[in-house]
Amino acid sequence: MGLWLLVVQSVFAQYRPMLVEGNRWYCYWEDLGGENVTYIVEGDSVINGVTYQILTGSVDGEPLWPPLFLREDTTERKVFFLKNGTYEFLLYDFSLVPGDTFSVDNFNIVLISISDTIPPPWNNIGGVSISLNNPKVYALSHISTNTINYIWIEGIGSIGDPTRNFDQPFLEFFLLCHFDSAGILSYHDNFYGSNDPVQALSQALIPYQKRSMFYLFTPILPHRISPLK
């Protein structure tokens, strides 16, 4: 029994890296008038003696920007973002424990809990599927409200947008689905009217209504769903 418990604890304690070659994120940016954004980890680059993973981006298949450079310290369980090629800032800290604070711009957020499911209200519309063994879901709050505002998933990042640790889905940016380096679906937001993995949406999400602390979208056009390739 003791050996079995040690094995279980060891598996749960293993860190799931986010910046793995071939990992893909499919997002929807409502603030651009309805754009489908894709991120892919593609190779690495040494900048000022430091190795960074390259994150490429595209909007509806067109290049969005020069590549982004991120660095992951798997020992410290932290992800850093290189800004303007000159300095890096802490994007995610997966070493946090409940009660720890994390600085975001000019304010602090606090980690409320770590669990294996997406908590309400984020998961009470259509449901979110996380196809990971022992998923670690981080629920964070503004330190002044103690109400869940942000969700991180170890190995995936924010469910708003992986490059924006403090984005909230149902506002401007939200993650539709995530695939690992083997092409296996690891996250899928089921709210968008299909049991198939969603990679793209039309502007069917507009207009929206503000309900409670988050937005519920009212579809006015059929959803456009891109099949897996």
Kinemage of the C-alpha trace (Angstrom):
@kinemage 1
@onewidth
@group {chain A} dominant
@subgroup {mainchain}
@vectorlist {calphas} color= white
{ca met a 1} P 0.000 0.000 0.000
{ca gly a 2} L 2.810 2.400 0.901
{ca leu a 3} L 4.591 1.802 -2.413
{ca trp a 4} L 1.342 2.368 -4.355
{ca leu a 5} L 0.810 5.704 -2.593
{ca leu a 6} L 4.354 6.775 -3.436
{ca val a 7} L 3.775 5.938 -7.112
{ca val a 8} L 0.488 7.891 -7.208
{ca gln a 9} L 2.067 10.891 -5.494
{ca ser a 10} L 5.039 10.766 -7.877
{ca val a 11} L 2.787 10.746 -10.962
{ca phe a 12} L 0.666 13.619 -9.651
{ca ala a 13} L 3.777 15.622 -8.789
{ca gln a 14} L 5.194 15.383 -12.307
{ca tyr a 15} L 5.154 18.697 -14.111
{ca arg a 16} L 3.420 18.871 -17.496
{ca pro a 17} L 5.332 21.335 -19.718
{ca met a 18} L 3.448 23.840 -21.827
{ca leu a 19} L 6.026 24.694 -24.513
{ca val a 20} L 6.399 21.357 -26.259
{ca glu a 21} L 7.317 21.267 -29.948
{ca gly a 22} L 4.133 20.875 -32.013
{ca asn a 23} L 1.658 21.939 -29.317
{ca arg a 24} L -1.228 23.912 -30.869
{ca trp a 25} L -3.810 26.351 -29.523
{ca tyr a 26} L -6.935 27.457 -31.436
{ca cys a 27} L -8.432 30.670 -30.057
{ca tyr a 28} L -11.136 33.176 -30.940
{ca trp a 29} L -10.505 36.906 -30.592
{ca glu a 30} L -13.805 38.752 -30.347
{ca asp a 31} L -12.092 42.123 -29.929
{ca leu a 32} L -10.825 42.041 -33.533
{ca gly a 33} L -14.360 41.696 -34.837
{ca gly a 34} L -14.215 37.923 -34.809
{ca glu a 35} L -10.842 36.395 -35.710
{ca asn a 36} L -9.644 32.812 -35.422
{ca val a 37} L -6.107 32.686 -34.034
{ca thr a 38} L -3.743 29.720 -34.053
{ca tyr a 39} L -0.537 29.320 -32.039
{ca ile a 40} L 2.052 26.585 -32.654
{ca val a 41} L 5.326 25.814 -30.871
{ca glu a 42} L 7.852 25.596 -33.693
{ca gly a 43} L 11.532 25.255 -32.877
{ca asp a 44} L 13.717 27.354 -30.611
{ca ser a 45} L 16.187 30.222 -30.770
{ca val a 46} L 19.094 31.416 -28.630
{ca ile a 47} L 18.815 35.103 -27.686
{ca asn a 48} L 21.475 36.729 -25.508
{ca gly a 49} L 22.702 33.285 -24.552
{ca val a 50} L 19.258 32.075 -23.450
{ca thr a 51} L 17.232 29.438 -25.308
{ca tyr a 52} L 13.605 30.337 -26.050
{ca gln a 53} L 10.842 28.296 -27.665
{ca ile a 54} L 9.347 29.937 -30.749
{ca leu a 55} L 5.586 30.450 -30.774
{ca thr a 56} L 4.221 31.299 -34.210
{ca gly a 57} L 0.812 32.874 -34.673
{ca ser a 58} L -1.699 33.249 -37.485
{ca val a 59} L -5.122 34.805 -38.006
{ca asp a 60} L -7.371 32.791 -40.317
{ca gly a 61} L -4.242 31.278 -41.847
{ca glu a 62} L -2.364 34.549 -42.342
{ca pro a 63} L 0.790 35.322 -40.294
{ca leu a 64} L -0.143 37.510 -37.374
{ca trp a 65} L 3.216 38.824 -36.212
{ca pro a 66} L 6.916 38.019 -35.988
{ca pro a 67} L 7.412 34.899 -33.853
{ca leu a 68} L 6.970 35.175 -30.095
{ca phe a 69} L 9.684 33.897 -27.778
{ca leu a 70} L 8.844 32.082 -24.561
{ca arg a 71} L 10.983 30.205 -22.079
{ca glu a 72} L 9.891 27.465 -19.704
{ca asp a 73} L 11.753 26.461 -16.568
{ca thr a 74} L 10.436 22.966 -15.905
{ca thr a 75} L 12.301 22.744 -12.597
{ca glu a 76} L 10.794 25.946 -11.231
{ca arg a 77} L 7.505 25.303 -13.105
{ca lys a 78} L 7.460 28.793 -14.603
{ca val a 79} L 6.898 30.212 -18.102
{ca phe a 80} L 8.517 33.471 -19.201
{ca phe a 81} L 7.719 35.776 -22.115
{ca leu a 82} L 10.466 37.740 -23.908
{ca lys a 83} L 9.117 41.213 -24.665
{ca asn a 84} L 10.553 43.362 -27.445
{ca gly a 85} L 13.593 41.118 -27.523
{ca thr a 86} L 15.028 42.930 -24.513
{ca tyr a 87} L 13.514 41.719 -21.242
{ca glu a 88} L 11.367 38.853 -20.052
{ca phe a 89} L 8.495 38.763 -17.621
{ca leu a 90} L 6.840 35.928 -15.752
{ca leu a 91} L 3.814 34.726 -17.693
{ca tyr a 92} L 2.811 31.689 -15.590
{ca asp a 93} L 3.890 30.299 -12.249
{ca phe a 94} L 2.669 26.740 -11.802
{ca ser a 95} L 4.594 26.373 -8.542
{ca leu a 96} L 1.971 28.458 -6.747
{ca val a 97} L -0.044 26.913 -3.938
{ca pro a 98} L -3.458 28.157 -2.747
{ca gly a 99} L -3.058 31.487 -0.975
{ca asp a 100} L -0.025 32.581 -3.009
{ca thr a 101} L -0.231 35.845 -4.953
{ca phe a 102} L 0.874 36.585 -8.508
{ca ser a 103} L 1.564 40.052 -9.925
{ca val a 104} L -0.325 41.062 -13.078
{ca asp a 105} L 0.428 44.543 -14.397
{ca asn a 106} L -0.326 46.888 -11.502
{ca phe a 107} L -2.387 44.558 -9.346
{ca asn a 108} L -2.122 41.196 -7.642
{ca ile a 109} L -4.181 38.065 -8.067
{ca val a 110} L -4.345 35.183 -5.628
{ca leu a 111} L -4.526 31.437 -6.268
{ca ile a 112} L -7.802 30.150 -4.831
{ca ser a 113} L -7.497 26.451 -5.603
{ca ile a 114} L -5.885 23.705 -7.677
{ca ser a 115} L -8.229 20.949 -8.828
{ca asp a 116} L -8.820 18.551 -11.724
{ca thr a 117} L -11.881 20.313 -13.188
{ca ile a 118} L -12.899 23.739 -14.475
{ca pro a 119} L -14.981 25.390 -11.713
{ca pro a 120} L -18.205 27.379 -12.242
{ca pro a 121} L -19.064 29.794 -13.714
{ca trp a 122} L -16.531 28.927 -16.421
{ca asn a 123} L -17.820 25.399 -16.894
{ca asn a 124} L -21.588 25.710 -16.440
{ca ile a 125} L -22.649 26.666 -19.968
{ca gly a 126} L -21.820 23.839 -22.362
{ca gly a 127} L -19.049 22.127 -20.498
{ca val a 128} L -15.315 21.945 -21.035
{ca ser a 129} L -13.510 18.705 -21.815
{ca ile a 130} L -9.969 18.231 -20.479
{ca ser a 131} L -8.466 15.023 -21.875
{ca leu a 132} L -5.390 14.970 -19.666
{ca asn a 133} L -4.284 12.492 -17.044
{ca asn a 134} L -4.272 14.188 -13.662
{ca pro a 135} L -5.089 17.674 -14.982
{ca lys a 136} L -4.144 20.599 -12.754
{ca val a 137} L -6.560 23.505 -12.993
{ca tyr a 138} L -5.565 26.749 -11.275
{ca ala a 139} L -8.409 29.059 -10.222
{ca leu a 140} L -7.245 32.613 -9.522
{ca ser a 141} L -8.972 35.708 -8.192
{ca his a 142} L -8.402 39.421 -7.855
{ca ile a 143} L -7.009 39.726 -4.357
{ca ser a 144} L -9.754 42.193 -3.421
{ca thr a 145} L -12.739 40.098 -4.535
{ca asn a 146} L -11.964 36.445 -3.712
{ca thr a 147} L -14.124 35.491 -6.704
{ca ile a 148} L -12.640 33.358 -9.480
{ca asn a 149} L -11.568 35.566 -12.394
{ca tyr a 150} L -8.914 33.551 -14.249
{ca ile a 151} L -8.251 29.920 -15.069
{ca trp a 152} L -4.881 28.346 -15.890
{ca ile a 153} L -4.277 24.720 -16.823
{ca glu a 154} L -0.825 23.228 -16.371
{ca gly a 155} L 0.551 22.299 -19.791
{ca ile a 156} L -1.973 24.530 -21.611
{ca gly a 157} L -1.994 27.959 -19.993
{ca ser a 158} L -4.928 30.370 -19.786
{ca ile a 159} L -8.299 29.303 -21.169
{ca gly a 160} L -8.576 32.835 -22.537
{ca asp a 161} L -5.385 32.929 -24.626
{ca pro a 162} L -2.072 31.152 -23.882
{ca thr a 163} L -0.007 34.336 -24.305
{ca arg a 164} L -2.216 36.335 -21.920
{ca asn a 165} L -2.209 34.908 -18.433
{ca phe a 166} L -4.903 37.274 -17.143
{ca asp a 167} L -7.431 37.079 -20.013
{ca gln a 168} L -10.923 35.916 -19.242
{ca pro a 169} L -12.934 33.803 -21.659
{ca phe a 170} L -16.385 35.166 -22.583
{ca leu a 171} L -14.910 38.668 -22.727
{ca glu a 172} L -12.485 39.144 -25.620
{ca phe a 173} L -10.195 36.134 -25.972
{ca phe a 174} L -10.991 32.493 -25.367
{ca leu a 175} L -9.478 29.116 -26.087
{ca leu a 176} L -11.510 26.838 -28.362
{ca cys a 177} L -9.245 23.793 -28.230
{ca his a 178} L -5.688 22.620 -27.603
{ca phe a 179} L -3.766 19.750 -29.179
{ca asp a 180} L -0.574 18.232 -27.825
{ca ser a 181} L 2.531 17.461 -29.859
{ca ala a 182} L 1.093 14.079 -30.876
{ca gly a 183} L -2.036 15.741 -32.286
{ca ile a 184} L -4.215 14.504 -29.429
{ca leu a 185} L -7.004 16.820 -28.291
{ca ser a 186} L -6.333 17.806 -24.683
{ca tyr a 187} L -8.839 20.656 -24.208
{ca his a 188} L -12.155 21.456 -25.893
{ca asp a 189} L -14.783 24.067 -25.060
{ca asn a 190} L -18.125 22.420 -25.855
{ca phe a 191} L -20.232 25.573 -25.591
{ca tyr a 192} L -20.093 26.250 -29.304
{ca gly a 193} L -22.717 23.770 -30.462
{ca ser a 194} L -20.723 20.753 -31.608
{ca asn a 195} L -19.268 17.577 -30.185
{ca asp a 196} L -16.430 17.833 -32.706
{ca pro a 197} L -13.200 19.636 -31.848
{ca val a 198} L -13.748 23.280 -32.683
{ca gln a 199} L -10.907 25.079 -34.426
{ca ala a 200} L -12.728 28.136 -35.748
{ca leu a 201} L -15.870 30.194 -35.220
{ca ser a 202} L -17.698 32.857 -37.163
{ca gln a 203} L -19.024 36.095 -35.672
{ca ala a 204} L -22.008 34.103 -34.448
{ca leu a 205} L -20.967 34.963 -30.909
{ca ile a 206} L -21.995 38.590 -31.293
{ca pro a 207} L -23.905 40.259 -29.719
{ca tyr a 208} L -23.455 39.175 -26.121
{ca gln a 209} L -25.116 39.906 -22.830
{ca lys a 210} L -23.498 40.495 -19.515
{ca arg a 211} L -24.759 38.043 -16.941
{ca ser a 212} L -23.475 37.958 -13.379
{ca met a 213} L -19.665 38.048 -13.578
{ca phe a 214} L -19.214 36.699 -17.084
{ca tyr a 215} L -20.670 37.015 -20.562
{ca leu a 216} L -23.134 34.671 -22.204
{ca phe a 217} L -23.066 34.876 -25.974
{ca thr a 218} L -26.282 34.882 -28.008
{ca pro a 219} L -25.721 33.236 -31.426
{ca ile a 220} L -27.317 35.091 -34.323
{ca leu a 221} L -25.803 33.059 -37.158
{ca pro a 222} L -24.960 29.366 -37.586
{ca his a 223} L -21.568 28.499 -36.148
{ca arg a 224} L -18.793 27.777 -38.613
{ca ile a 225} L -16.913 24.713 -37.435
{ca ser a 226} L -13.691 23.629 -39.091
{ca pro a 227} L -13.230 19.832 -39.187
{ca leu a 228} L -10.002 18.280 -38.009
{ca lys a 229} L -7.382 17.711 -40.667
